[in-house]
Amino acid sequence: MVIYRASDYASMSRKAANIISAQVIMKPDCVLGLATGSTPIGTYKQLIEWYNKGDLDFSRVTSVNLDEYKGLSGDNEQSYRYFMNHNFFDHININKSRTFVPDGTDPDSEHACARYNEIIREVGGIDLQLLGLGHNGHIGFNEPGSAFEKETHCVDLTERTIEANKRFFEKEEDVPRQAYTMGIKTIMQAKKILLVVSGEDKAEIVKTAFQGPVTPAVPASILQLHNDVTIVADEAALSKM
Ligand code: GLP
């Protein structure tokens, strides 16, 4: 596990964007596993800036996103599909039909998740998976207690996650209670993992996840067992390490 200590959010974003750029340059037809949340927004902005300068070409890249709220369609502003279009895909030359997000509109959880697992297999697996970190150690929407051996599945969100995400919705009742997420097994099968984390409010969980025991109670702790993980964090997030 390599940990980069960045001075602040901007330099964390630049470093993470550097690692993703290197992947795209080395393997133009790579499969990027992408993430939502506020943390990676700066990384996407930086990649867009380099793309606009002519330094990056996403035309042969495929992407698979970690998760999606069950019940939200891509035109709902709170859906993760909308987030990805708005914060990244609409600004680069990626082929939209090669960008995949679990289908939140499919009410049949088993079908939606099996289809997503199939897609990940069809594209040949993930070369580089970008991750954020939830306050309770969740990755994607794998909440504490998630079995490590799961692939894409439907989850009930915890109160803490609903609480953290409600700022994006008008009313707390509007926050979906369930989501489709890649499982820990799917994430662990990625060839490389890049986790971005920022802010003092994440310092405690960063310490617990990466210096504490590997346990399903802290889903991100499993990353200690992956052989190619890079954590890019700012000083504040590393302040308890
Ligand atoms: C959501 C997402 C996660 C993300 C987490 C942290 O729950 N499903 O993938 O990592 O939020 O988000 P933030 O980066 O906004 O703290």
py3Dmol code that shows the C-alpha trace and the ligand (Angstrom):
import py3Dmol

protein = """\
ATOM      1  CA  MET A   1       0.000   0.000   0.000  1.00  0.00           C
ATOM      2  CA  VAL A   2       1.478   3.318  -1.095  1.00  0.00           C
ATOM      3  CA  ILE A   3       0.284   6.469   0.677  1.00  0.00           C
ATOM      4  CA  TYR A   4       0.791   9.876  -0.918  1.00  0.00           C
ATOM      5  CA  ARG A   5       0.529  12.771   1.484  1.00  0.00           C
ATOM      6  CA  ALA A   6      -0.781  15.807  -0.374  1.00  0.00           C
ATOM      7  CA  SER A   7      -0.774  19.230   1.233  1.00  0.00           C
ATOM      8  CA  ASP A   8      -4.404  20.024   0.455  1.00  0.00           C
ATOM      9  CA  TYR A   9      -7.447  19.020  -1.587  1.00  0.00           C
ATOM     10  CA  ALA A  10      -6.127  20.610  -4.803  1.00  0.00           C
ATOM     11  CA  SER A  11      -2.847  18.762  -4.680  1.00  0.00           C
ATOM     12  CA  MET A  12      -4.613  15.515  -3.705  1.00  0.00           C
ATOM     13  CA  SER A  13      -6.796  15.929  -6.801  1.00  0.00           C
ATOM     14  CA  ARG A  14      -3.801  16.639  -9.033  1.00  0.00           C
ATOM     15  CA  LYS A  15      -1.918  13.579  -7.804  1.00  0.00           C
ATOM     16  CA  ALA A  16      -4.943  11.302  -8.271  1.00  0.00           C
ATOM     17  CA  ALA A  17      -5.530  12.715 -11.753  1.00  0.00           C
ATOM     18  CA  ASN A  18      -1.877  12.029 -12.538  1.00  0.00           C
ATOM     19  CA  ILE A  19      -2.272   8.368 -11.646  1.00  0.00           C
ATOM     20  CA  ILE A  20      -5.426   8.039 -13.764  1.00  0.00           C
ATOM     21  CA  SER A  21      -3.750   9.850 -16.677  1.00  0.00           C
ATOM     22  CA  ALA A  22      -0.802   7.481 -16.518  1.00  0.00           C
ATOM     23  CA  GLN A  23      -3.220   4.551 -16.768  1.00  0.00           C
ATOM     24  CA  VAL A  24      -4.992   6.051 -19.798  1.00  0.00           C
ATOM     25  CA  ILE A  25      -1.711   6.907 -21.529  1.00  0.00           C
ATOM     26  CA  MET A  26      -0.143   3.486 -20.894  1.00  0.00           C
ATOM     27  CA  LYS A  27      -3.302   1.623 -21.907  1.00  0.00           C
ATOM     28  CA  PRO A  28      -5.609   3.768 -24.086  1.00  0.00           C
ATOM     29  CA  ASP A  29      -8.323   1.081 -24.100  1.00  0.00           C
ATOM     30  CA  CYS A  30      -8.274   0.598 -20.341  1.00  0.00           C
ATOM     31  CA  VAL A  31     -11.271  -0.001 -18.097  1.00  0.00           C
ATOM     32  CA  LEU A  32     -11.585   2.637 -15.389  1.00  0.00           C
ATOM     33  CA  GLY A  33     -13.699   1.918 -12.337  1.00  0.00           C
ATOM     34  CA  LEU A  34     -15.100   5.287 -11.290  1.00  0.00           C
ATOM     35  CA  ALA A  35     -16.603   6.717  -8.131  1.00  0.00           C
ATOM     36  CA  THR A  36     -18.988   9.459  -7.086  1.00  0.00           C
ATOM     37  CA  GLY A  37     -19.067  11.531  -3.893  1.00  0.00           C
ATOM     38  CA  SER A  38     -17.590  14.960  -3.338  1.00  0.00           C
ATOM     39  CA  THR A  39     -13.985  13.780  -2.953  1.00  0.00           C
ATOM     40  CA  PRO A  40     -13.278  12.783  -6.597  1.00  0.00           C
ATOM     41  CA  ILE A  41     -14.836  15.916  -8.119  1.00  0.00           C
ATOM     42  CA  GLY A  42     -11.487  17.756  -8.068  1.00  0.00           C
ATOM     43  CA  THR A  43      -9.822  14.769  -9.717  1.00  0.00           C
ATOM     44  CA  TYR A  44     -12.364  14.823 -12.547  1.00  0.00           C
ATOM     45  CA  LYS A  45     -11.925  18.598 -12.935  1.00  0.00           C
ATOM     46  CA  GLN A  46      -8.172  18.173 -13.264  1.00  0.00           C
ATOM     47  CA  LEU A  47      -8.557  15.403 -15.856  1.00  0.00           C
ATOM     48  CA  ILE A  48     -10.967  17.607 -17.855  1.00  0.00           C
ATOM     49  CA  GLU A  49      -8.423  20.435 -17.749  1.00  0.00           C
ATOM     50  CA  TRP A  50      -5.662  18.205 -19.119  1.00  0.00           C
ATOM     51  CA  TYR A  51      -8.062  16.809 -21.732  1.00  0.00           C
ATOM     52  CA  ASN A  52      -8.879  20.363 -22.864  1.00  0.00           C
ATOM     53  CA  LYS A  53      -5.166  21.052 -23.250  1.00  0.00           C
ATOM     54  CA  GLY A  54      -4.971  18.079 -25.597  1.00  0.00           C
ATOM     55  CA  ASP A  55      -2.936  15.933 -23.240  1.00  0.00           C
ATOM     56  CA  LEU A  56      -5.451  13.105 -22.782  1.00  0.00           C
ATOM     57  CA  ASP A  57      -7.598  10.968 -25.049  1.00  0.00           C
ATOM     58  CA  PHE A  58     -10.502   9.000 -23.575  1.00  0.00           C
ATOM     59  CA  SER A  59     -11.939   7.819 -26.899  1.00  0.00           C
ATOM     60  CA  ARG A  60     -11.039   4.167 -26.296  1.00  0.00           C
ATOM     61  CA  VAL A  61     -11.621   4.096 -22.538  1.00  0.00           C
ATOM     62  CA  THR A  62     -14.438   2.076 -20.962  1.00  0.00           C
ATOM     63  CA  SER A  63     -15.752   2.985 -17.531  1.00  0.00           C
ATOM     64  CA  VAL A  64     -17.752   1.112 -14.918  1.00  0.00           C
ATOM     65  CA  ASN A  65     -19.084   2.992 -11.924  1.00  0.00           C
ATOM     66  CA  LEU A  66     -19.205   1.603  -8.437  1.00  0.00           C
ATOM     67  CA  ASP A  67     -22.814   2.165  -7.552  1.00  0.00           C
ATOM     68  CA  GLU A  68     -26.222   3.704  -8.187  1.00  0.00           C
ATOM     69  CA  TYR A  69     -29.283   4.456  -6.108  1.00  0.00           C
ATOM     70  CA  LYS A  70     -32.079   1.971  -6.642  1.00  0.00           C
ATOM     71  CA  GLY A  71     -35.123   3.723  -8.063  1.00  0.00           C
ATOM     72  CA  LEU A  72     -33.375   6.728  -9.630  1.00  0.00           C
ATOM     73  CA  SER A  73     -33.093   7.132 -13.385  1.00  0.00           C
ATOM     74  CA  GLY A  74     -30.170   8.802 -15.117  1.00  0.00           C
ATOM     75  CA  ASP A  75     -32.043  12.049 -15.648  1.00  0.00           C
ATOM     76  CA  ASN A  76     -32.662  12.458 -11.915  1.00  0.00           C
ATOM     77  CA  GLU A  77     -30.105  15.017 -10.753  1.00  0.00           C
ATOM     78  CA  GLN A  78     -29.322  12.953  -7.671  1.00  0.00           C
ATOM     79  CA  SER A  79     -28.545   9.786  -9.595  1.00  0.00           C
ATOM     80  CA  TYR A  80     -24.935   8.758  -9.933  1.00  0.00           C
ATOM     81  CA  ARG A  81     -25.368   8.492 -13.709  1.00  0.00           C
ATOM     82  CA  TYR A  82     -26.316  12.169 -13.774  1.00  0.00           C
ATOM     83  CA  PHE A  83     -23.367  12.989 -11.507  1.00  0.00           C
ATOM     84  CA  MET A  84     -20.922  11.227 -13.806  1.00  0.00           C
ATOM     85  CA  ASN A  85     -22.294  12.839 -16.978  1.00  0.00           C
ATOM     86  CA  HIS A  86     -22.328  16.248 -15.378  1.00  0.00           C
ATOM     87  CA  ASN A  87     -18.952  16.106 -13.596  1.00  0.00           C
ATOM     88  CA  PHE A  88     -16.945  14.136 -16.125  1.00  0.00           C
ATOM     89  CA  PHE A  89     -18.333  12.362 -19.190  1.00  0.00           C
ATOM     90  CA  ASP A  90     -19.987  15.407 -20.789  1.00  0.00           C
ATOM     91  CA  HIS A  91     -16.623  17.210 -20.820  1.00  0.00           C
ATOM     92  CA  ILE A  92     -14.336  14.588 -22.358  1.00  0.00           C
ATOM     93  CA  ASN A  93     -14.337  12.461 -25.509  1.00  0.00           C
ATOM     94  CA  ILE A  94     -15.315   9.187 -23.855  1.00  0.00           C
ATOM     95  CA  ASN A  95     -17.807   7.123 -25.860  1.00  0.00           C
ATOM     96  CA  LYS A  96     -20.923   7.373 -23.659  1.00  0.00           C
ATOM     97  CA  SER A  97     -22.090   3.935 -24.715  1.00  0.00           C
ATOM     98  CA  ARG A  98     -18.897   2.588 -23.118  1.00  0.00           C
ATOM     99  CA  THR A  99     -19.701   4.172 -19.742  1.00  0.00           C
ATOM    100  CA  PHE A 100     -21.552   1.843 -17.398  1.00  0.00           C
ATOM    101  CA  VAL A 101     -23.433   2.508 -14.168  1.00  0.00           C
ATOM    102  CA  PRO A 102     -25.727  -0.025 -12.453  1.00  0.00           C
ATOM    103  CA  ASP A 103     -29.280   0.367 -13.745  1.00  0.00           C
ATOM    104  CA  GLY A 104     -31.148   2.103 -10.918  1.00  0.00           C
ATOM    105  CA  THR A 105     -34.398   1.915 -12.866  1.00  0.00           C
ATOM    106  CA  ASP A 106     -34.438  -1.884 -12.859  1.00  0.00           C
ATOM    107  CA  PRO A 107     -36.738  -2.806  -9.943  1.00  0.00           C
ATOM    108  CA  ASP A 108     -35.546  -6.411 -10.058  1.00  0.00           C
ATOM    109  CA  SER A 109     -32.445  -6.257  -7.862  1.00  0.00           C
ATOM    110  CA  GLU A 110     -31.207  -9.702  -8.746  1.00  0.00           C
ATOM    111  CA  HIS A 111     -31.493  -9.021 -12.450  1.00  0.00           C
ATOM    112  CA  ALA A 112     -29.874  -5.570 -12.240  1.00  0.00           C
ATOM    113  CA  CYS A 113     -26.913  -6.866 -10.230  1.00  0.00           C
ATOM    114  CA  ALA A 114     -26.379 -10.021 -12.309  1.00  0.00           C
ATOM    115  CA  ARG A 115     -26.422  -7.880 -15.464  1.00  0.00           C
ATOM    116  CA  TYR A 116     -23.843  -5.510 -13.994  1.00  0.00           C
ATOM    117  CA  ASN A 117     -21.549  -8.389 -13.037  1.00  0.00           C
ATOM    118  CA  GLU A 118     -21.865  -9.639 -16.597  1.00  0.00           C
ATOM    119  CA  ILE A 119     -20.941  -6.209 -17.983  1.00  0.00           C
ATOM    120  CA  ILE A 120     -17.816  -6.071 -15.799  1.00  0.00           C
ATOM    121  CA  ARG A 121     -16.806  -9.502 -17.076  1.00  0.00           C
ATOM    122  CA  GLU A 122     -17.605  -8.599 -20.698  1.00  0.00           C
ATOM    123  CA  VAL A 123     -15.375  -5.518 -20.608  1.00  0.00           C
ATOM    124  CA  GLY A 124     -12.562  -7.699 -19.299  1.00  0.00           C
ATOM    125  CA  GLY A 125     -12.374  -6.539 -15.680  1.00  0.00           C
ATOM    126  CA  ILE A 126     -11.215  -3.287 -14.141  1.00  0.00           C
ATOM    127  CA  ASP A 127      -7.698  -1.949 -14.686  1.00  0.00           C
ATOM    128  CA  LEU A 128      -7.869   0.905 -12.204  1.00  0.00           C
ATOM    129  CA  GLN A 129     -10.593   1.408  -9.623  1.00  0.00           C
ATOM    130  CA  LEU A 130     -11.018   4.857  -8.105  1.00  0.00           C
ATOM    131  CA  LEU A 131     -12.575   4.892  -4.611  1.00  0.00           C
ATOM    132  CA  GLY A 132     -13.730   7.408  -2.036  1.00  0.00           C
ATOM    133  CA  LEU A 133     -14.132   6.528   1.618  1.00  0.00           C
ATOM    134  CA  GLY A 134     -17.315   6.811   3.675  1.00  0.00           C
ATOM    135  CA  HIS A 135     -17.155   8.016   7.289  1.00  0.00           C
ATOM    136  CA  ASN A 136     -17.975   4.545   8.526  1.00  0.00           C
ATOM    137  CA  GLY A 137     -15.391   2.917   6.276  1.00  0.00           C
ATOM    138  CA  HIS A 138     -17.729   2.081   3.427  1.00  0.00           C
ATOM    139  CA  ILE A 139     -16.421   1.789  -0.111  1.00  0.00           C
ATOM    140  CA  GLY A 140     -18.932   2.047  -2.934  1.00  0.00           C
ATOM    141  CA  PHE A 141     -22.020   1.343  -0.880  1.00  0.00           C
ATOM    142  CA  ASN A 142     -20.544  -1.615   0.955  1.00  0.00           C
ATOM    143  CA  GLU A 143     -21.583  -0.701   4.452  1.00  0.00           C
ATOM    144  CA  PRO A 144     -20.051  -2.130   7.660  1.00  0.00           C
ATOM    145  CA  GLY A 145     -20.834  -5.804   7.992  1.00  0.00           C
ATOM    146  CA  SER A 146     -20.802  -6.438   4.229  1.00  0.00           C
ATOM    147  CA  ALA A 147     -19.505  -9.849   3.309  1.00  0.00           C
ATOM    148  CA  PHE A 148     -16.139  -9.602   1.579  1.00  0.00           C
ATOM    149  CA  GLU A 149     -17.056 -12.220  -1.034  1.00  0.00           C
ATOM    150  CA  LYS A 150     -19.940 -10.350  -2.688  1.00  0.00           C
ATOM    151  CA  GLU A 151     -20.070  -9.055  -6.236  1.00  0.00           C
ATOM    152  CA  THR A 152     -22.659  -6.458  -7.330  1.00  0.00           C
ATOM    153  CA  HIS A 153     -25.639  -6.582  -4.979  1.00  0.00           C
ATOM    154  CA  CYS A 154     -28.474  -4.518  -3.563  1.00  0.00           C
ATOM    155  CA  VAL A 155     -27.855  -2.888  -0.183  1.00  0.00           C
ATOM    156  CA  ASP A 156     -29.913  -1.128   2.448  1.00  0.00           C
ATOM    157  CA  LEU A 157     -28.143   2.130   3.228  1.00  0.00           C
ATOM    158  CA  THR A 158     -27.267   2.864   6.850  1.00  0.00           C
ATOM    159  CA  GLU A 159     -28.687   5.838   8.714  1.00  0.00           C
ATOM    160  CA  ARG A 160     -25.216   7.428   8.726  1.00  0.00           C
ATOM    161  CA  THR A 161     -24.962   7.253   4.943  1.00  0.00           C
ATOM    162  CA  ILE A 162     -28.514   8.505   4.433  1.00  0.00           C
ATOM    163  CA  GLU A 163     -27.688  11.342   6.812  1.00  0.00           C
ATOM    164  CA  ALA A 164     -24.430  12.175   4.981  1.00  0.00           C
ATOM    165  CA  ASN A 165     -26.116  12.113   1.583  1.00  0.00           C
ATOM    166  CA  LYS A 166     -29.250  14.028   2.460  1.00  0.00           C
ATOM    167  CA  ARG A 167     -27.517  17.360   1.786  1.00  0.00           C
ATOM    168  CA  PHE A 168     -27.918  16.535  -1.907  1.00  0.00           C
ATOM    169  CA  PHE A 169     -31.686  16.053  -1.658  1.00  0.00           C
ATOM    170  CA  GLU A 170     -34.464  18.487  -0.894  1.00  0.00           C
ATOM    171  CA  LYS A 171     -35.923  16.365   1.892  1.00  0.00           C
ATOM    172  CA  GLU A 172     -34.505  13.481   3.874  1.00  0.00           C
ATOM    173  CA  GLU A 173     -37.479  11.350   2.725  1.00  0.00           C
ATOM    174  CA  ASP A 174     -36.233  11.753  -0.846  1.00  0.00           C
ATOM    175  CA  VAL A 175     -32.917  10.007  -0.111  1.00  0.00           C
ATOM    176  CA  PRO A 176     -33.196   6.480  -1.504  1.00  0.00           C
ATOM    177  CA  ARG A 177     -32.940   3.718   1.099  1.00  0.00           C
ATOM    178  CA  GLN A 178     -31.343   1.180  -1.197  1.00  0.00           C
ATOM    179  CA  ALA A 179     -28.588   1.086  -3.777  1.00  0.00           C
ATOM    180  CA  TYR A 180     -26.914  -1.294  -6.205  1.00  0.00           C
ATOM    181  CA  THR A 181     -23.200  -1.497  -5.557  1.00  0.00           C
ATOM    182  CA  MET A 182     -20.210  -3.440  -6.760  1.00  0.00           C
ATOM    183  CA  GLY A 183     -19.262  -5.769  -3.934  1.00  0.00           C
ATOM    184  CA  ILE A 184     -15.969  -5.977  -2.109  1.00  0.00           C
ATOM    185  CA  LYS A 185     -15.033  -8.967  -4.247  1.00  0.00           C
ATOM    186  CA  THR A 186     -15.604  -6.943  -7.442  1.00  0.00           C
ATOM    187  CA  ILE A 187     -13.497  -4.102  -6.073  1.00  0.00           C
ATOM    188  CA  MET A 188     -10.723  -6.440  -4.914  1.00  0.00           C
ATOM    189  CA  GLN A 189     -10.551  -7.980  -8.394  1.00  0.00           C
ATOM    190  CA  ALA A 190      -9.504  -4.638  -9.916  1.00  0.00           C
ATOM    191  CA  LYS A 191      -5.854  -4.739 -10.961  1.00  0.00           C
ATOM    192  CA  LYS A 192      -5.091  -1.410  -9.295  1.00  0.00           C
ATOM    193  CA  ILE A 193      -6.949   0.592  -6.692  1.00  0.00           C
ATOM    194  CA  LEU A 194      -6.688   4.329  -6.107  1.00  0.00           C
ATOM    195  CA  LEU A 195      -8.416   5.714  -3.017  1.00  0.00           C
ATOM    196  CA  VAL A 196      -8.808   9.449  -2.555  1.00  0.00           C
ATOM    197  CA  VAL A 197      -9.596  10.936   0.822  1.00  0.00           C
ATOM    198  CA  SER A 198      -9.654  14.451   2.139  1.00  0.00           C
ATOM    199  CA  GLY A 199     -10.500  16.363   5.295  1.00  0.00           C
ATOM    200  CA  GLU A 200     -10.139  16.072   9.022  1.00  0.00           C
ATOM    201  CA  ASP A 201     -13.537  14.449   9.413  1.00  0.00           C
ATOM    202  CA  LYS A 202     -12.077  11.370   7.666  1.00  0.00           C
ATOM    203  CA  ALA A 203      -8.876  11.200   9.768  1.00  0.00           C
ATOM    204  CA  GLU A 204     -10.258   8.731  12.302  1.00  0.00           C
ATOM    205  CA  ILE A 205     -11.633   6.310   9.708  1.00  0.00           C
ATOM    206  CA  VAL A 206      -8.422   6.506   7.647  1.00  0.00           C
ATOM    207  CA  LYS A 207      -6.468   5.372  10.710  1.00  0.00           C
ATOM    208  CA  THR A 208      -8.965   2.639  11.603  1.00  0.00           C
ATOM    209  CA  ALA A 209      -9.203   1.325   8.047  1.00  0.00           C
ATOM    210  CA  PHE A 210      -5.527   1.290   7.152  1.00  0.00           C
ATOM    211  CA  GLN A 211      -3.791   0.746  10.484  1.00  0.00           C
ATOM    212  CA  GLY A 212      -6.440  -1.320  12.246  1.00  0.00           C
ATOM    213  CA  PRO A 213      -7.461  -4.962  11.773  1.00  0.00           C
ATOM    214  CA  VAL A 214      -8.956  -6.222   8.526  1.00  0.00           C
ATOM    215  CA  THR A 215     -12.619  -6.738   9.334  1.00  0.00           C
ATOM    216  CA  PRO A 216     -16.012  -6.584   7.590  1.00  0.00           C
ATOM    217  CA  ALA A 217     -16.957  -4.039  10.285  1.00  0.00           C
ATOM    218  CA  VAL A 218     -14.685  -1.625   8.376  1.00  0.00           C
ATOM    219  CA  PRO A 219     -15.135  -2.507   4.682  1.00  0.00           C
ATOM    220  CA  ALA A 220     -12.177  -0.413   3.451  1.00  0.00           C
ATOM    221  CA  SER A 221      -9.803  -2.357   5.734  1.00  0.00           C
ATOM    222  CA  ILE A 222      -9.802  -5.208   3.188  1.00  0.00           C
ATOM    223  CA  LEU A 223      -7.757  -2.966   0.895  1.00  0.00           C
ATOM    224  CA  GLN A 224      -4.767  -3.728   3.131  1.00  0.00           C
ATOM    225  CA  LEU A 225      -4.769  -7.160   1.451  1.00  0.00           C
ATOM    226  CA  HIS A 226      -4.790  -5.922  -2.164  1.00  0.00           C
ATOM    227  CA  ASN A 227      -1.389  -5.928  -3.796  1.00  0.00           C
ATOM    228  CA  ASP A 228      -1.659  -2.646  -5.699  1.00  0.00           C
ATOM    229  CA  VAL A 229      -3.377   0.054  -3.669  1.00  0.00           C
ATOM    230  CA  THR A 230      -2.484   3.728  -3.723  1.00  0.00           C
ATOM    231  CA  ILE A 231      -4.024   6.097  -1.224  1.00  0.00           C
ATOM    232  CA  VAL A 232      -3.864   9.769  -2.073  1.00  0.00           C
ATOM    233  CA  ALA A 233      -4.833  11.838   0.947  1.00  0.00           C
ATOM    234  CA  ASP A 234      -4.424  15.358   2.170  1.00  0.00           C
ATOM    235  CA  GLU A 235      -2.669  16.259   5.423  1.00  0.00           C
ATOM    236  CA  ALA A 236      -5.962  16.654   7.256  1.00  0.00           C
ATOM    237  CA  ALA A 237      -7.133  13.135   6.407  1.00  0.00           C
ATOM    238  CA  LEU A 238      -3.758  11.735   7.488  1.00  0.00           C
ATOM    239  CA  SER A 239      -3.566  13.772  10.669  1.00  0.00           C
ATOM    240  CA  LYS A 240      -4.186  10.758  12.924  1.00  0.00           C
ATOM    241  CA  MET A 241      -1.788   8.349  11.195  1.00  0.00           C
TER     242      MET A 241
END
"""
ligand_1 = """\
16
GLP
C -21.138 7.798 -1.067
C -20.616 6.933 -2.220
C -19.210 6.444 -1.954
C -18.347 7.605 -1.518
C -18.857 8.153 -0.211
C -18.015 9.281 0.363
O -21.759 7.062 -0.068
N -21.445 5.804 -2.523
O -18.706 5.831 -3.131
O -17.021 7.202 -1.372
O -20.175 8.630 -0.443
O -18.364 10.491 -0.229
P -17.600 11.846 -0.074
O -16.432 11.764 -0.992
O -18.593 12.868 -0.522
O -17.211 11.981 1.355
"""
view = py3Dmol.view(width=600, height=400)
view.addModel(protein, "pdb")
view.setStyle({"model": 0}, {"cartoon": {"style": "trace"}})
view.addModel(ligand_1, "xyz")
view.setStyle({"model": 1}, {"stick": {}})
view.zoomTo()
view.show()
